[in-house]
Amino acid sequence: MNSCRVVVIGDLLLFAVISVVSPEEFQIAFVQIMNSYRALHGSGKLLIHKNISQEAQEHANKLCRGISERYIPFDVPDMLSNLTCHSSRPLECVHMWYEERKYYNYENGQYVPKAAHFTLLIWKSSKYVGVGICSKPMEKYFVVAKLYPRGNEKNKFSENVLPQRNHCSNLPTNCIFSAVAVIIPLFA
């Protein structure tokens, strides 16, 4: 089975319970999925940071109020990276960001605008994350993930965006179970 499908299955199962979980449980599930993809590329686990999560939540709330993305300044411009998504299935945002990998050229090791979400997602030197989510009634969700230290830094791609270490048919068990492990506590 392909690793991406395993994670998507986890997303769909988690999405089924998203309306009954707290924002904190959503953050945990979301970051678990992020970490599953990061593990495929040898990047360490992101840790949820309370202050960064507050900033991400404020950013998501601004998007829900209709403030355009380009008018939301970075609170700490040189320190955080933003990943944003607008989707009816908020846990699929990570998968959508990861799908941009098809545009990235590992041999070149340079910034590629079409792969910017992907490279931020797996950026090896990022250690902390904050996640915010909101929605308007009867509309899609806005999801914001902010990462620290900042990614997509010029001349640092080769050391921070590594090729997938394991092929889908040879997926390590920790990647498979990291998304599934989140499901069990949510049903308890």
N, C-alpha and C positions, 0 to 999 in steps of 0.2 A: 504494500500500500504506500502511496506517495505521501510524504510528510505534510505537504500542504493540505491534502485532504484530511489527514488526521486532525490538524489544527482547525480546519473549517468545521469538521464534525463537532469538535469541542465548542466552537463558537455557536453553532446552532443549538446545541444542548444548553449552553449557558444563556443564550438569548431567550430561551423558553422560560427561564426563571428571572429574567432581568426586571420585570415589573414588580416582583415581590422582594427584591433584595435592596439593601441600603446602598447609598452612594459609595461607602467605604468598601462594601463587598464587590461592587462594580469595579472599583479601582483595582482591587486585588486580582480579580479575574482578568481584567484588561492587561495588567502588567505581567501576569503569568503567561498570557498569550504572547506579549512582546518578548518576554524572556525565552520562550520556546523558539521563536525565530532567531533571536540573537545567539542562542546556543549552537544553532546550525552553522554559524560563521565564527565560532570561537570567541564571541563577545561575552563578557561576564553578565551576571544578573543585575538588572536595575533595581534599586531600592526606592520605595515610595518615601518621598520627603514631604512632610506636612506643609511647610511654607510654600514650596513649589506647587503643591496641589492646590493651595488657596489661590495662587496666581493663575493657575490653569482654570480653576472654576470661575474666577472673575472674567477671564478671557472668554470662556464658553458662554457665560451670562451676557456679555456684550454682543456676541454673535447672535444670541437668541433675541436680543432687543433690536436687531437689524443693523447694528453698526458694522460697516464694511471691514473686512480683514485688513485692508491696507491702512485703515485709520486707527488700528489698535497698535500702539507702539510697544516695543519690548520694554518691560519694566527695568530690566538690567540687560541692556543691549549686547554687551560683550560676553555674557555668561550663560544665557539660556538659548536653546533651540526650540522652535515650535513645530509641532505636527498637528494639523487640523483636519477634520473630516466632517462631512454632512451626510448622514445615512439613516435609513429607516431601521437598519440593523447595526447598532453601534459597535458591537464586538467584531464585526467584519471590517472595521476600519483598519485594523492592524494587517489583515490579509491584503487589503487594497494597497496599503503602503508597500508591503512586501512584494507584491506583483510588479512593482516598478523595477525590480532587479533585472528584468529583461533588457532594460535600456542602459545598464551600467557595464562599462568595459574595465575589467580588473587589470588588464595589461596596461591600459592607459593610466589608470589611477588618478583621474581628474574629476572635477565637479561636472555633473550632467544634470541640467535642469529637470528633465523627465524622470530622473531617478533620485531626486533630492529627498523625497520622503523615505525611500528605501535606505539610502545611505545614512540618514539620521537615525533610523530605527536600529540599525546594526552597528552604529559608530562605536568602536571598541572602547574608547576612553570615556564615554558617557557612563556615569555611575548612579545618578539619581534621576528620578522622574516624578512628575506631578501630573495628575489626570483630572480633568473637569468634564462634566457632561450636563447638558440641559436640552430641553425641547419646548417648543410651543405646542399647545394642544392641537392634536390631529396633524402634526407636521413631523418632519424628520428630526433626528437628534443631531446636536452639534457636540463633537468630542474634540477636546484639546489635550495634547500631551506636551509637556515642557520637559526638556532634558538638560542636565548639567553634568559635567561641563559641556559647553556648546560643541556641536558637531559641524560637519561640512566645512572644515577649516582648510584653506588653501595650502597646498603642499603637504598635507597630512593624510591623504586618502589611502595611500598604499599601506600605511601602518594601522589604519582604523577600519577599513572596509575590506575584509578578507573574503576570499571565495568560500563557498559552502564546503565544509569539511567532510560531510557525509552525504552520500547520494540518498535519494528518497527510499530506495530499497534497503538501505543499510542504516536506517535512522536509529540513533542511540535511544535507549529506553527512557532516559531522563527527559528527552524532548517530548516523547509520546505522553508520558504520564504527568508532565507539568500542567498541561491544560486540563486533563481529566481529574487531577487531584483537587482542583478548585471546585469541581462540581459536587463532590461528596459533602463537604462541609455546608454548602448552601442548601442541601436538602435536609440536613439534620435539624 
